[in-house]
Amino acid sequence: MNIKAIKNNCLEIIRRIQDITKVNLDNESGRSDKKGGHFLFLDLPDDRIRFKLEIRGIIKRPLPDHWRLSERKRDENLFIMAEYVNDLIGEDLRKNGICFMDCLGNACIHVPGRLYVSVQGKKLPKKSVKDTANISQPKGLQLLFILLAQPDAANLTMRKLAEGAGISIDRTHAVIHELMDKGYLIRSAKGMKRLKNRKKLFELWLANFGGRLRPKLILGTYKMAPSVVNRTGELLQQAFPDPAGDYAIGGGLAGYLLDHYYRGPTTEIFVKPEAANRVRSALKLIPARDADTTLFNLFSPGVIYRKEGVPWPVVHPMLIYAELLHQGGDRALDAAGRIDDACLKQVLDEE
């Protein structure tokens, strides 16, 4: 589920709470605050409560450092909207004085002496392992990426699809048959195949990106020399002088190259594994756990996205958007929203 859907679902539930007379999502000037994120205002019959708002997917431990009670201002009310908050995470949020609402209706909105709402125990429906055995596994997600990113890919041969996604023909057959069985891949009267419910498939892909696909693509994590940070694209171009499609820039830097809004503190590079040493050498990367640079497997030529005016190859906006959501934080989420609005329409639109 993307951030817009999470926001809209949670707002709809909040508006049904009896003691709340009005809900506003903006800053005090009435406009979205692009620098500091969004604010949520809940109007009561004789009061107004102001919250700093963050929107997340499914929250996992550990909670971000800046959510901790000891790290926040004493008078700051923090509100989290999420796709799902289980009971254990809900208890963690309560202990840190964080209000929350998820898309199922689990909630804790507690401002002493002013408002108290508590709902817990609503759980995500259980999914059969068989139902998602192929589509939501890493290799299946690679193929789903290709099908979403390239509108004509559904009509390629199984061999071409397998080569394009970087997976085996057997796995390609399994994913395609599952998509057809579930009604996501249909045939026209002329025998041509096309995806149906692209938005739902995109949300499935996005929901599994951070926990399943992303970890499988990581080739290594590193520290980059400070002198190199502002020359990343230039140095990569020198290391790869011929446009052979061996690398592409991802994450916040790719988003900045497309949108000129947010660079972010980290660098993500997709590269063919056999060419990873060239990237490590060009950017003077040192292996590190407290990394600021991550190399990912460029598993398909379809990962690369070229746009007029952008001097270096970047990854497809789907991967930029997913990485920004994975990183989290107000600026990254705002940047993801801008990429969504500007670049993802063709992915989500039905034919």
N, C-alpha and C positions, 0 to 999 in steps of 0.2 A: 504494500500500500504506500503511495507516495505522500509527501508532506501536505499537499493540498487536500487529499482525501481524508487524512488523519485530522487536520484542522477542522474541516467541514463537519465530519462525524462528531467530533468532541463538542464543537459549538452547538450543534443541534441538541445534544443531550443536556448540556449546561442550560440552554434556554428553557428546558422543561422543568428545571428545579423550581419548586414553588416559591421560595423566599427571594429568588433573583428576578428583578423586574426588567432589567436590560443588560445586554452584553455588548461590549465594544472591543474590537481588536485593532489597536492602533497606538500611536503615542499621544501625548497630551496636546499636541498641535493638530491632531486629527489625521496625520499622515504616517505612513510606514516609516519607521526609523531604521534606515539602512545601516547605520553605523553601530547602533547598540542593540539591534534586534527589535522584536515586537513587545508591546505591552498589552495585557488583558485587563479590562476594567469590568467589574461586576457591580451593578447598581442594585442596592437594597432599598426598601421603602424609605429609609431615612439616612442612607449612608452610601458611599462608593468605596470599593476596595480596588487597589492597584497592584498588579502582579507583573513581574518580569517573566516573559513567556519563552519557553523552548519547546520545539516539536521534535519528537524522536519516533523511531520505529518500535521494535520490541526491545525493551531495556534489559540489559544484562549486568551482572556484577563484574568488576567493581564499579560503583557509581563514579562519575567524573569528579575530579578533585574540587572543581569550583562549585559543585552542588553541596559540598559538606558544610554543615552549620558553622564550623569554625572558620571557614574561608569566605563566608558571605557577610555582607553588612547586616548589622543587627535589625535594622528596620526594613530589610528587603524581603518581600514576599515573592517566592519563586513558584511558578506554576509550570508543570510539565504536561503536555498533551502527547499521548503515545498510542501506537496501534494496540499494544497489550501490556499490561502490568500484572504479573502473577502475585500471589499473596506474599511471598518472601520479599520480592522487590518492593511491593507496597509497604511492607513493614519498615524496610530500610528508608524509604522516602519519608514515612511518618516520623521516624526517629530523628531525621534531619530537618524536620519542619517544612517539608516540601509538599505543596498541594499538587494533585494530579487528577487527570481524567483519561481513561482509555476508551477505545472505540466500542468496547463491550458494555461500558457503563461502570466499571470499577473506578472508584473515586475516593479521594479524601480532600475535602476543601475545608480547612480549619484555620480560622482567624479568630483567636480567643476573644470572646465577648461580642463577636460580630456575626460570625457565620460558621456553621458546622454541618458538613455533609459527609457521610461515610458509607460506601458500598464496596463489598468485597465478595470473592467467591465465584465470580463469573469467569468461566474458562473457555479457551479456544476449543472448537470442535476437534475431536481426535481424527487424524487422517490415517488412512491405511498406508502402510509402508509400500504396498503394491501400487497404490494410486500415484505415488510420486517417485517410484523407484528409478525412473529414467529421466524424466523432465527436470527434476530438481536436484539431480546429482551433478557434480562439476562438469563432466563431459556433456551431459544433456544440456546444461546451461550454456556451454560453449556453442552448441548447435542452435539453441534457442536464440542466442545473441545474433548469429548469422541470419536466421530467418526473420528476425525483427528489423535488423539493421539494413538488410538488402531485400527490397520488396520482391525481386524476381527469383530469389534463392529457392523458393518452394518447388520450382519446376526444374531444378537441376537434377542430374542423375544422382543416385545414392553415392557413387564413387566421388563425384565432384563435391557433393555436400560434405562427405567425410573429409576430403582433402581440405576444403575450405574452413571447416571447423576444427581441424587438427585432432580428429578422433577416428576410431575404427569404423569400418563399414557395418559390422554387427551392431555396434552401439547406435549408429545412425539409423539403421532399420528399426531398432527398438524404440527410439524416440519418435520417429516419424509415425510408426504404427500407433503409439500411445496418443500422439496429437490427433490422429484421425479417429481413433476410438472415442476420444473425449469430445469430438466435435470442434476442435480448434483448427484443424486442417481439413478443408472441404474441396470438392471438385466442382467446377462449373459444368454447364451443359456441353461445353467444347472439350472437356477433359482436363482443363488447366486447374492446378491446385492454388489455393490462396489461404492465408491465415484468417481466422475469424476470432473475434474478441481479443484483438491485439492489446488493448489496454489491460485486460485481465492477465494476459500472458506476460506483458511487461512488468506488471506488479509482482507476479510470481517470480520472475527473473530477479527483480530488484530485491525482493524479500530474502532471496537466497544468495545474493552477491556477497555480502559481508561475511557470512558464516560459513559458506561452502565454496563458492568459486574463487573469491579473492585469495584465501590462504593457499589454495592449490596452485595459484599462478605465481606466487612469490619466489623469486630466484635468490634474493638476499637483501639484507637491510644494512645501511651504511651511514657514515658521517661524511659530509661533503666539506671540503675546505672553504672557509668564508670567502676567499678571493674568487671562488669559482661560481658562487650562487647566481650572480647577475650575468654570467656568461654561459649559462647552461646550453642554450640553443646554439649559440655560436660554436662552442667547443664540440658539441655533438655533430654539427655539420662538418667540422674539420675532420672528425674521426670517421665520418661516413660521407665522403665527397660525392659518391655516385648514388643517385636516388633509387637504391635497390630494394627499399622497403624493409630494412633490417631493424628499424627502431621507430618509436613514436613517443611523444611527450604526453603524459597523462596528468590527472589530478588538478590541483589548483593552478599550476602554471599553464596547463592546456586551456583551462577555463579562462584564464587571464588573456591568453593569446587570442581567443575567440571573442571575448566580451570586454576586456580591459577594465574589469571591476575588482577582482580579488585574486592575489597571487598565492597567499597562504604560506605557512612556515615550512612546508615539506615539499619534496620533489619526487615525482613518480615517473619512471621511464619503463616503457614496454620495449623489449628487445628479444630478438631470437637468441636462444640460449648459447648457441655457438659464437655469438658476437658480443656476449656480455662482458668479456674481458676488455674489449675496446671501449665500452662505456666506463667501466671501472677505472681504466687508465686515463681516459680523457677528462673525467670529472674528479680525479684524485680521490676516489672513494676508499674509505677505511671501514672494514666490517665493525658493526656496533649494534648493541641492543637498544640503546637510547638513540635510535636512528632518526635522521631527517631526510633520508633518501631511500627509496625502495625500488628495486628492479623487479619487473614482472615479465612473465613469459608472453612474448608476442605470438600467441597461439594460432593466429590467422592473419593473412593479408587484409581481411575485412575489418580488422581492428583499426587500421590506419584511415584517418579522415583528413582530407585535404580541402582547404578553403582558400579562395583567392584573397590575397592580402596577408595571409598567415605565412611567415617565412619558413617555418619548420613543420614537419609532419606531427600531427597530434592524434590522439585516439578518438574514436567515435564518441559523440556527445553522450550516448548511453553510459559509457564507462566513466566519463568525466562526472556526470550527474551522480552516478552511484558512489564514486569515490568521495565526492564532496559530502554526500549524506552520511557516508561511513565516518568521515572525519568529525562531523558535527561542529557545534559552535555557531553563534549567530551569523557571522560573516559567511562561513562556508554554506550554511543553509540558504542564506539570501542569494549567494552566487549560484547554488544549485537551482533555485527557483528561476533565476534569469536564464540559465542554460535550458531549463525545461521550456520556458516560454518561447525562447528564440530558436531552438534547434531540434526539439523532440516531437514536433507536430506530425512529421511524416512517419515516425515510429508508431504513434498511437492512433492515427487516423485509419479507419477502415477503408478498404478499396471500394 
